[in-house]
């Protein structure tokens, strides 16, 4: 690998876009894959001209991160979109590392840009789906509660808090099962055992909750064990007012 030509050939065969820069941050080298990706002549990308292929919305932050790396001489990374030769922008994770001489001075920068477009778009889509789901839950006419295995309320939508006589802030951290009518606690305990033994299943129960003013709220409850789900790790409790005529 002492032969410069062999070194460049190796860099050209890497799956990443590779660049090299002077100590002041001016880009002096890009591998063939980088040039082919952009579809631009190499000379049009050197120095600080590489910014032309960064998405305009991402460029200010990318320039700030790169300037901070050069100023401090420390490794940095940033995610930004790069324009492909066909005009499409794809997400890349750009990383840069300083190369130092024996005295510790930065003599060169070496960096790579790794295509993360699919994972980034999937993450954005998942985040959007979660935000939509959260919005729907927040507006649900049913009470929606997530409780830990010990019954502590970890999340409650506004409807759940209102039906049980709390604000959302007050309800968070409350022992949900501590609100159960004393005469229903045995049935709730047995029901919880069934819920715990059947992850993912929706198990119903009619439960009486005693509110802070002493009144009783009768609820149709559905319980689902989502403790094994790494994204939830809670029991999902859904309830609404029981409309069954008094028996």
N, C-alpha and C positions, 0 to 999 in steps of 0.2 A: 504493500500500500504506500510505499515511499514515492512511487511514480505519480506525479500530479495527474497525469491522464487517467490512470487507474482509479485514483481517488474521485475524480469528476465522474467517471463512468459509474462508480458505485453510487454516488449521490443521485445521478440521473435515473438509476434503477429503483430508488426508494419510492414507496407508494405515496409519500408525503410531498408537498411542495416545500422545497428547501431554499433558504436564502442565507447569504453571508453579508455582514456589514462592517464598516470601519468603526473605530472607537467612538466617533461622533454620531453614529447611528445611520449614516448614509449607506444605503444598500449598494454593494459592489458585485454581488453574484446572485444568480438564481439558477436553479437546476432546470434541465430541459422540460421536466414535467410542469414546472411553474409557468414557464413561457408558453408551452403548448396549451395549458389550461386557459390562460388569458387571451391567447390569440394575438398578442401584441409583440412587436419587436423587443428584444431584450433591452436595447438602449432606451426605450420609452418607459421602462420600469425601474431603472437604476436611480440612485440618489434617493430622493424623497418622492419620486414620481409614482411609486407603487400605490400611493393613496388614491390614484384615479380608479383603481379596480375595486376599492373598498366601497361598500354601500354608503351613500351619503349620510344616512342616519347613524351609521356605526363609526364613521371616520373620526369625529372629534374625540370620542373616548379612546379609540385605537391610537391616535396620535399622542394623547395624554399618557397612556400606559407606556408607549414606546419611549417617549421623552423622559418619563420617570425612571425607566430601566437604564437608559443611557446616563442620566444624571447621577444615579446612585450606584451604578455598576452591579445591579442585582438582577437575577432571573425574573422574568415576568411572563404572564400569559393573558390572552384576551380572546374572546369569541367575537367574530365578526363575519359578515357576508362578503364573499368575493365574487366579482362578475366573471362568468365563464365566457368563452369565445362566442357562444350563441346568444349572449345577453342575459342568460339566467343567473341569478344570484344563488349561491349555496353557502351554508354555514361552515366555517372552519374554526378550529381551535389553534391559535398561533402561539407558539412558545419560543422564547429567545433565551440563550445562555451566553454569558461572557466567557471569552478565552483570555487567560491572563499569562503574563510573562513571569520570569522567576522573581521579579520584584513585586508581583501582585497587581501590576497595571493591566488594564483591559487593552488588549491589542487587536481584538476582533470579536465580532458577535456571530453566533451560529444559531439559526432558527429553523423551525419547521411549522408548516400549516397542515393540520390533519382534518380531513373532511368529516364533519359530525352532523351533516345536514339531516340525515334520516332520524338520528336519535334526538336531535334538537327539535325537529318538527313533531316527532312523536311525543316528546315531553311537553311541548307547547299545546298540543292537542289534548293531552291528558289533563294538563292544568286548566285548560278551557272547559273541559268536561266536568272537572271537579268544581269549578266556579259556578257552572250552570246548575249542577246538582245541589250545591250549597244554597244557591239562590232559590231553587224550588223548595228545598227543605225549610228555609227561613220563612217562606210564604205559605207553607202547608197549613190547611185547616186542622190537621191532626197534630197532636203532641209528638215530637220526635226527640228522643233522649238517648245518649250514649253513656253507659255506666261501666265502671270497672268491675272486676270480679267481686270486689268488696261492696258494691252497691253505690259507690261514690259517683255523683253526676259529673261527667267530664265535658259533656256538651248538651245543651237543651235549646230547642228553637223557641221563639217568643210564645207560640201557642202553648207549648208544654208548661212553660213558666206561668203563664196567665191562668191556665186551667187549675193549677195547683196553688195559686195565690202568691206567686213570687214574681220578682223581676228576674230577668235572665242572669244578672250579676249575682243576685241573692241565691238563685237556684244552683249555680255552679258550685261544686264541692259538697252539696247536700247529700245525706244518706237517703236515697230514694226509698229504700225499703223501710226505713224508719218512719215514713209517713203512712205506711199501710195500717189499716184498722186492726186492732189487736185480734179480733175474731177471724181475720183473714190471713194472719201471718203463717199459720200452719199450711194452708193451701198454697200460699205464695212460695213457701220454702220447698214444698214438693214439686211445684211447677218449675221453679228455678233448677232443681236437680234434673228434670226432664230436658229443659232448655240446654243445660250444660252438656248433656249426653248426646245431643242431636245438633251439632254445628250446622248452621245454614238453614235449618228448618224454622218455619214460623209457627210458633205455638201460642194459642189463644188462652185468655183467662179473664174473667170479670173480677176486678179488684176494687175495694173501697179504700180511698185515701182520706185521711183526716187532715183537714186544712187548719191553718193557724188560728182561724176564728172559731174552731170547734165544729164547723159544718163538715159534712161528708160528701165527697165527690166519688161517684160510682163510674168506673171506667172500663171500657172494652180494651183489653191490652193484648198486643202481639209482641212476643219476645223472640229474638233471634240471636244465637250465639255466634258472634263474629270475632271472638277472642283469637282464634287461630289465624285470622286474616292479618298479615303484617302491616297493612295500611290502616287498620281500624283498631284491632286489639281491644274490643269492648263488646258488651252486650247491647244490641240495638233494641230499644223499647219504643214501641209506637202505641199511642192510645187516643181514644176519643170518648166523649161522654156516652155512657150506656143509655140507650133509649128504650131498653126493654121495660115493659110495664112492670111495676112492682109486683113481686110474687108473694 
